[in-house]
């Protein structure tokens, strides 16, 4: 498999070979769903909480005597059946995180990358032409390439590119070690810097 290599002016300057074992992987949509579900679950904070009758502020006095009034027996005002009382079986802080086998996660990542190549949403660039931190310059370069919604994958830390992209709401810069299924599928285009291809092959 091959893909065109373009520069920041969207001019083709060569061709690059795409590893068949990654970008030729059959797209497994069910596995992609599983991994995205795991990632979104792991991102949940799980800080929701309701107060039980032991946590509600109020008196513990018994409201009326047990017998002789003709009314139903009752305890204190914190009874869950009363307005302002505690909550029965309400949500409590917990972790939603769970894990999946590493082989399945790697296969899902290969499947996500292959889906971008299959759908023509993969762009390989030799550089984005930034010499200093400039959101305006990065936005102009991406516009020249016909891109306004993209995940840009870099082989290593690139402070100039990362800081230039942080104010663009539909652009995210990610290093190869942080590459994941959710982000690959979340953005319309996957932009790979040339050096990132080899690093991706080593990782997956």
N, C-alpha and C positions, 0 to 999 in steps of 0.2 A: 504494500500500500504506500502511496505517496500523497503529499499535500504540497501546495504552493507555499513558498516562503516569501513573505512580503515585508516591506519596510514601513515606516511610519507614514509615508505618503501613499500607501496602498499600492505600491508598484511591486510586481513580482520580480524577485532578485535571484530566484533559484527554486529548487525542489528539495524536500526533505522526506526521508523514509519514515513511515509510521510503523512501529513494531506490530507485526501481525498478531502476536500473542496477546496484545492489549486491545488494539483498535479493531481487530477482527473478531473479538469475542461476541457470541450471540447475545442479544439484549434480553435479559431475564427480568421482565417487568414485576413479577411477583417478588423476586428477591430484592429489587430496588425498593418496592413498597415496604418490605420488612425492615430494611436498613434505615430508610427515612423515618419510619415509625419509631425505631430505636433511638435515632439521633434526636428527634423532637421530644421524645419522652425524657431523655437524659438532660435536655435543656430546661425542663420544667423545674421551677423553684420549689414547689410543694410546700409553701409557707401558709396555706389556707388553714384556718382554725375556727372552731366554734367553742363556746363555753358550755361545759357540763354543769349540772346543778351544784357541784362542789365549787365551781369557779365563779358563779354568778354572785354579785354583791347583794346582800339582803339578809334579813333576820332569819334565824333558824327556829323561831317560835312557832309552835303548832297553832294554827289559826282558830280552831274551835275544838271543843272536846270531842273525843272519839264517838260517844254515844249520846242519844237523847235529843239531838237537835232536829232530827228528821232529814238532815242533809247528808250527802255522801261524805265519807271519812276523808280527811285531807291532812297533809303534813304542813310544811312551810311554803312560803311564797315562791321558793326556787323550784318547785315541782315542774317538771317539763310540760305538764298539761296546762299550765297557766301562762297567760301572757307575761312576758318578761322573765320567764323561767329558763332553766337550762335547756340545751338541745340534746335530743336522744340520737345517738349514733351519727352525730355530725362529723364533717371532715376534720381531720387532725393533721398536723405537720408530718410529712413523710417523704421519702425519696421515691421517685418514679423510675429511677435509673435501672437499667438491666443491660446485659451484654450479649453478644452473639459470637459464634466461633470466628476466629481470625480468617480462616479460609473463606468463609461466606462473605465477610466484609471486603476482603480483597477481590473476590469474584464480582461483588456488587460494584466496586469502584471501576474495575475493568469494563463492566457492562455499561456503566454510566458514561465513561469516556468513549466507548464504542458507539453509543447512541448519538453522541454529539458529532462524531465523524460521519455516521450514517446519514444524519439529517442535514449535513452541510453547515453545521454550526460551530465547527472547529476552525480556528485561525491560528497559524503559526507565524510569528513575527521575529525578525532578527534584532529588533529594538524599537522602543517607542520615542526615541529622539529627545529625551529630556536631559538637560545638563544641569538644571537647578529645579528646586521645588516650585511647581507652577500648576495649579489646578486648571487655569485657563489654557495653558499649552497642551496639557494632557487631553482636555475635552476637545480641543481643536484637532488633535491628531486622531482621536477616536472617531470624530465626526467625518474626517477625511476618509476613514476606513469603512464608513457606514455602520458604525457601532455606537449604540447608546446604552446598552444593557449588557454587561459582560463581567465574567470572572477572569481576572488576569493572574496567571500562575507564573511565578518567578522561581528560579533555581535556588536562590539564597536571598538573604535580607537585602532589600533595596530601599533605603530610607527615602531617597528622592521620589521614587515611584509611589511608595506607600503613603507618604504624606501628601503627594499631589492628588491622590485618588480619594482621600478620606472625606472630602466634602462633595463628592459626586454620589448622589443617592443610589444610583443604579449600577455602580462600579465597585468592585471589591478586588483587592490585591491579596493573594494568598501564596505562601511559600509551599513548596512541594511537600514538605513534611506535614503540612496541615490540610492537604487535599482530601476532600471527603465527598460522599455521594450527594448529600443534601445541597451543598453549595454548587456542585457541578450542575445539578438539575434545576436549581433555583434561578439561575441566570440564563438569558437567551443565548449568549455567545460564550464560548470557552476560548480564551486567548492564551496561547502558550508561547512564552519566550523560548527561543531555540535551545538554550541551555537547559531548560526544564524538561525536555523530552527524555534525555538520558537519565536524569534523576528520577523521573516517574517510572522508567523501566526498571531501575534498581529497586524501587519501593514496592511495586505491585507485581 
